[in-house]
């Protein structure tokens, strides 16, 4: 297995420039092609799933209400669970219904990209004697990709903020409630308002860096484990030593791969859920929504 390892473990997460201008400015990269390919697969799969979940013709009788296909059933169960158990306690039913299409799109889009990154396209190319490929790698291990996704969430949060609070309410929100206190507390706004404004920027940055860092770390770890056998061979170890090291590192890499599958789901969920939390924190909560606010605050602190 050691012959699959590259000299540099980060080769598994680095983007590859495929086309540049005469001045050397990148125009097309491997991650750009990859994200387009994954998007096409994502749309086709979800269209098929939607068709399988939709109610069939009356000629099917009661069978028309049954979702057909295991993939469609799994995705339907995931959506229902996330909606009922995760999003509604944070957003409430009204806001969940409004933002569910975006949140589920983000979740499954990130998940598809994360899982695609586990396909060893680059390793197979190296095994066949090639050195580069037009498609492969993990697009979500690119800070530009995760940054773009986080920016979309930032736009959604701000649109919701102005829609829910209005301009005046949005401005009051930046004071942390100090506008309702006595006048001698107001000078503290000099500190509070900048902190609140910076918080709007930090939230999407945190979303981008968290997803990016986890994807880079996981794939780099697998590459490092696979490189142990190659390092032993280059170091002049005997056949037994190379075989033993390769076996142990290979088993460890397989175990880490299973962990990476879990991380792929977990990071997609965290990106989606924190977006919902940040939306909730910018909502106008009446007394009957205090529980939703407390839930969102606890989730944000974790």
C-alpha positions, 0 to 999 in steps of 0.5 A, spaced: 500 500 500 505 504 501 506 505 493 500 509 493 503 515 498 505 521 495 512 524 497 508 530 500 502 528 504 499 535 503 498 533 495 492 530 497 489 536 499 492 541 495 489 544 489 492 543 482 492 549 477 490 546 470 489 553 466 492 560 467 493 566 463 499 568 460 501 572 466 500 566 470 493 568 473 489 561 475 483 560 470 481 553 472 483 549 477 482 541 479 477 543 485 473 548 480 472 542 476 471 537 482 465 542 485 462 542 478 462 535 477 459 534 484 454 539 483 451 535 477 451 529 481 448 532 487 442 535 482 441 529 478 441 524 485 436 529 488 432 530 482 431 522 482 430 522 490 425 527 490 421 523 484 422 517 489 419 521 495 413 524 491 406 521 491 405 516 485 399 516 481 392 514 484 393 507 480 398 505 485 393 505 491 396 506 497 403 504 495 403 511 492 405 514 499 411 509 500 418 512 498 421 507 493 428 506 493 433 505 499 437 511 498 430 516 497 428 513 504 435 514 507 435 521 505 427 522 507 429 520 514 435 524 515 431 530 512 425 529 517 429 528 523 433 534 522 427 538 521 423 535 527 429 534 532 434 539 530 431 545 526 424 546 529 427 547 536 432 552 534 428 556 529 421 554 530 416 551 525 415 558 521 422 559 520 424 552 519 419 552 513 422 558 510 429 556 511 429 549 510 430 548 503 436 552 503 439 549 510 438 542 507 441 544 500 447 546 504 447 540 508 447 535 502 451 539 498 457 539 503 456 532 504 456 530 497 463 534 496 466 531 503 464 524 501 467 525 494 473 527 497 474 520 500 474 517 493 482 516 492 482 519 485 489 522 485 492 515 488 489 511 482 492 516 478 499 516 481 498 508 481 497 508 474 503 512 473 500 519 472 502 525 476 495 530 475 488 529 474 482 534 472 478 532 477 479 529 484 480 531 491 476 535 496 473 541 494 471 543 501 478 542 503 479 549 499 478 555 503 475 559 497 470 554 497 468 554 504 469 561 504 464 562 498 459 557 502 459 561 508 458 568 505 452 565 502 450 563 509 452 570 511 447 573 506 442 569 508 443 571 516 443 578 514 437 578 510 433 574 515 435 580 520 433 586 516 426 582 515 425 580 522 427 586 526 427 591 521 433 597 520 431 600 527 431 593 530 437 591 527 441 597 529 438 596 536 440 589 536 448 591 535 447 595 542 446 588 546 440 591 549 444 597 552 439 602 549 434 600 554 438 601 560 440 608 564 443 613 560 450 612 564 451 605 561 450 608 554 458 610 554 459 602 554 456 602 547 463 604 544 465 597 546 459 593 545 457 596 538 464 594 535 464 587 538 457 586 535 459 588 528 465 584 528 461 578 530 457 578 524 463 577 520 466 572 525 461 567 524 461 566 517 469 566 518 468 560 523 463 556 519 469 557 513 475 555 517 471 549 521 469 546 515 476 547 511 480 545 517 477 538 518 477 536 511 484 538 510 486 535 517 483 528 516 486 527 509 493 529 511 492 524 516 490 519 512 496 521 507 501 521 512 499 514 515 500 511 508 507 514 507 510 510 513 511 504 508 514 508 503 518 512 508 521 505 511 522 503 504 526 509 502 530 508 509 533 501 507 528 497 511 528 490 510 522 486 506 519 484 513 520 491 516 516 494 510 511 489 510 510 490 517 509 497 517 505 498 511 500 493 514 500 497 520 499 503 517 494 500 512 490 498 517 490 505 521 488 508 514 482 504 513 480 506 520 481 513 519 477 512 513 471 510 517 472 516 521 472 520 515 466 518 513 463 520 520 466 527 520 464 528 513 457 527 515 458 531 522 461 537 518 456 538 513 451 537 519 455 543 523 455 547 518 448 547 516 446 547 524 450 553 526 447 557 520 440 555 523 443 558 530 445 564 527 439 565 524 435 564 530 440 569 534 437 574 529 430 573 530 425 577 534 423 573 540 417 574 543 415 571 550 413 564 547 419 563 544 424 564 549 425 556 549 427 557 542 432 563 544 435 559 550 436 553 545 440 557 540 444 560 545 446 554 548 448 551 541 452 557 539 456 557 545 458 549 544 
